[in-house]
Amino acid sequence: MILVNTDYISGKELEMLGLVKGSTIQSKNVGKDMLEGFKTLVGGELGAYNQMMNEARALATKRMVMEAEGLGADAIVNIRYSSSAIMQGAAEVIAYGTAVKFTN
């Protein structure tokens, strides 16, 4: 499966199959949430949240790919990511794009 954030793949003719997406809602445990909260007082990278968001993007991408494979896609073009806070310490991540099949 080829994944790109452009609306084309060089040298390939594409047949559009439709929108595909994957999403997840992730949170950190209370202990890590409290430790990260203290870090906001002194500044610096919030490692536990950074890890949480990386894991969420990977899972959302995996789910998007599974949906595209179900359509018989060869690739997903025009991939985008979006995230939003659901509640304190929890975020939703969605990955979406256009599933395509190669015609040549």
KAHUSUL-V448026 format. One record per pair of residues at least 4 apart in sequence whose ideal C-beta (glycine too) atoms are under 7 Angstrom apart, sorted by the first residue. I is the first residue (numbers start at 1). J is the second residue. Records with the same first field share a line. If there is no record, write none. Layout:
I = J ; J
This chain:
1 = 65 ; 68 ; 69 ; 75 ; 76
2 = 9 ; 74 ; 75
3 = 76 ; 79
4 = 9 ; 75 ; 77 ; 79
5 = 78 ; 79
6 = 77
7 = 77 ; 78
8 = 77
9 = 14 ; 75 ; 77
12 = 102 ; 104
13 = 102 ; 103 ; 104
14 = 77 ; 100 ; 102 ; 103
15 = 100 ; 101 ; 103
16 = 98 ; 100
17 = 71 ; 73 ; 99 ; 100 ; 101
18 = 71 ; 99
19 = 96 ; 98
20 = 64 ; 67 ; 68 ; 76 ; 96 ; 97 ; 99
21 = 64 ; 67 ; 94 ; 95 ; 96
22 = 60 ; 61 ; 62 ; 63 ; 64 ; 67 ; 95
23 = 60 ; 63 ; 92 ; 93 ; 94
24 = 56 ; 59 ; 60 ; 93
25 = 86 ; 90 ; 92
26 = 52 ; 55 ; 56 ; 90 ; 91
27 = 89 ; 90
28 = 32 ; 33 ; 48 ; 49 ; 52 ; 89
29 = 33
30 = 34
31 = 35
32 = 36 ; 48
33 = 37 ; 89
34 = 38
35 = 39
36 = 46 ; 48 ; 49
39 = 44 ; 46
45 = 50
46 = 50
47 = 51
48 = 52
49 = 53
50 = 54
51 = 55
52 = 56
53 = 57 ; 91 ; 93
54 = 58
55 = 59
56 = 60 ; 91 ; 93
57 = 61 ; 81 ; 93 ; 95
58 = 62
59 = 63
60 = 64 ; 93 ; 94 ; 95
61 = 65 ; 95
62 = 66
63 = 67
64 = 68 ; 76 ; 95 ; 96 ; 97
65 = 69 ; 76
66 = 70
68 = 73 ; 76 ; 99
69 = 73
71 = 99
72 = 101
73 = 99 ; 100 ; 101
74 = 100 ; 101 ; 102
75 = 100
76 = 97 ; 98 ; 99
77 = 97 ; 98 ; 100
78 = 97 ; 98
79 = 95 ; 97
80 = 96 ; 97
81 = 93 ; 95
82 = 94
83 = 91 ; 92 ; 93
84 = 91 ; 92
85 = 91
86 = 90 ; 91 ; 92
